[in-house]
Amino acid sequence: MENNINNDVIPENSAQNNTQNTADSVVDSIPESAEKIEADGTTSASQNINTTQEAAPSSAMAIISLVLGIFSLICCCTVVPAVSAAAIGLILGIISLKNNYGGKSMATAGIVLCSIGLAIGAVMGIFGLIGSAITGLYNMSIHY
């Protein structure tokens, strides 16, 4: 009987050779500019990347407008804080949008919330004045 066994022998260093070839191909694929390390420890490729991010000052105005809009809706029953917060937030939101700074969606949301808060605060103020007038007239008619 004949054995049909394939007697191919794998050389002992073939796995090591494959690993070495892979490592060499990776090193060869690195651009020469990335291999140069400067004195400060950075490579010339990483010097082109700006890692600092500065927030635009009007982005803060958009955030403040949004926060004041939320505050004016929460405090809409107290007329003076709600109306004053809504008015300030509305002004800041409009300035942020007109100057075309960052945070456009927050400024828009702030303007909408401040407008709603201002409207509700104004209606509550009008009802408060009417209620006070009616109460005052009623009290005057009882005592006199």
Contacts in CASP RR format, 6 or more apart in sequence:
PFRMAT RR
TARGET T0000
AUTHOR 0000-0000-0000
METHOD contacts of the structure
MODEL  1
MENNINNDVIPENSAQNNTQNTADSVVDSIPESAEKIEADGTTSASQNIN
TTQEAAPSSAMAIISLVLGIFSLICCCTVVPAVSAAAIGLILGIISLKNN
YGGKSMATAGIVLCSIGLAIGAVMGIFGLIGSAITGLYNMSIHY
31 45 0 8 1.000
33 43 0 8 1.000
33 44 0 8 1.000
33 45 0 8 1.000
34 43 0 8 1.000
34 44 0 8 1.000
34 45 0 8 1.000
35 43 0 8 1.000
36 43 0 8 1.000
36 44 0 8 1.000
37 43 0 8 1.000
38 44 0 8 1.000
38 47 0 8 1.000
56 101 0 8 1.000
56 102 0 8 1.000
56 103 0 8 1.000
57 101 0 8 1.000
58 95 0 8 1.000
58 96 0 8 1.000
58 99 0 8 1.000
58 101 0 8 1.000
58 102 0 8 1.000
58 103 0 8 1.000
59 96 0 8 1.000
59 101 0 8 1.000
59 102 0 8 1.000
59 103 0 8 1.000
59 106 0 8 1.000
61 92 0 8 1.000
61 93 0 8 1.000
61 95 0 8 1.000
61 96 0 8 1.000
61 101 0 8 1.000
61 107 0 8 1.000
62 92 0 8 1.000
62 93 0 8 1.000
62 96 0 8 1.000
62 101 0 8 1.000
62 102 0 8 1.000
62 103 0 8 1.000
62 104 0 8 1.000
62 106 0 8 1.000
62 107 0 8 1.000
62 110 0 8 1.000
63 103 0 8 1.000
63 106 0 8 1.000
64 89 0 8 1.000
64 92 0 8 1.000
65 89 0 8 1.000
65 90 0 8 1.000
65 92 0 8 1.000
65 93 0 8 1.000
65 96 0 8 1.000
65 106 0 8 1.000
65 107 0 8 1.000
65 110 0 8 1.000
65 111 0 8 1.000
65 114 0 8 1.000
66 106 0 8 1.000
66 107 0 8 1.000
66 109 0 8 1.000
66 110 0 8 1.000
66 113 0 8 1.000
68 85 0 8 1.000
68 86 0 8 1.000
68 88 0 8 1.000
68 89 0 8 1.000
68 92 0 8 1.000
68 110 0 8 1.000
68 114 0 8 1.000
69 85 0 8 1.000
69 86 0 8 1.000
69 89 0 8 1.000
69 110 0 8 1.000
69 113 0 8 1.000
69 114 0 8 1.000
69 117 0 8 1.000
70 113 0 8 1.000
71 81 0 8 1.000
71 82 0 8 1.000
71 85 0 8 1.000
72 81 0 8 1.000
72 82 0 8 1.000
72 83 0 8 1.000
72 85 0 8 1.000
72 86 0 8 1.000
72 89 0 8 1.000
72 113 0 8 1.000
72 114 0 8 1.000
72 116 0 8 1.000
72 117 0 8 1.000
72 118 0 8 1.000
72 121 0 8 1.000
73 82 0 8 1.000
73 113 0 8 1.000
73 116 0 8 1.000
73 117 0 8 1.000
73 120 0 8 1.000
75 81 0 8 1.000
75 82 0 8 1.000
75 85 0 8 1.000
76 82 0 8 1.000
76 117 0 8 1.000
76 120 0 8 1.000
76 121 0 8 1.000
76 124 0 8 1.000
77 124 0 8 1.000
79 121 0 8 1.000
79 124 0 8 1.000
79 125 0 8 1.000
79 128 0 8 1.000
82 117 0 8 1.000
82 118 0 8 1.000
82 120 0 8 1.000
82 121 0 8 1.000
82 124 0 8 1.000
83 117 0 8 1.000
83 118 0 8 1.000
83 121 0 8 1.000
83 122 0 8 1.000
85 114 0 8 1.000
86 114 0 8 1.000
86 115 0 8 1.000
86 117 0 8 1.000
86 118 0 8 1.000
86 121 0 8 1.000
87 114 0 8 1.000
87 118 0 8 1.000
89 110 0 8 1.000
89 111 0 8 1.000
89 114 0 8 1.000
90 110 0 8 1.000
90 111 0 8 1.000
90 114 0 8 1.000
90 115 0 8 1.000
90 118 0 8 1.000
93 107 0 8 1.000
93 110 0 8 1.000
93 111 0 8 1.000
93 114 0 8 1.000
94 111 0 8 1.000
96 102 0 8 1.000
96 103 0 8 1.000
96 104 0 8 1.000
96 107 0 8 1.000
97 104 0 8 1.000
97 107 0 8 1.000
97 108 0 8 1.000
97 111 0 8 1.000
END
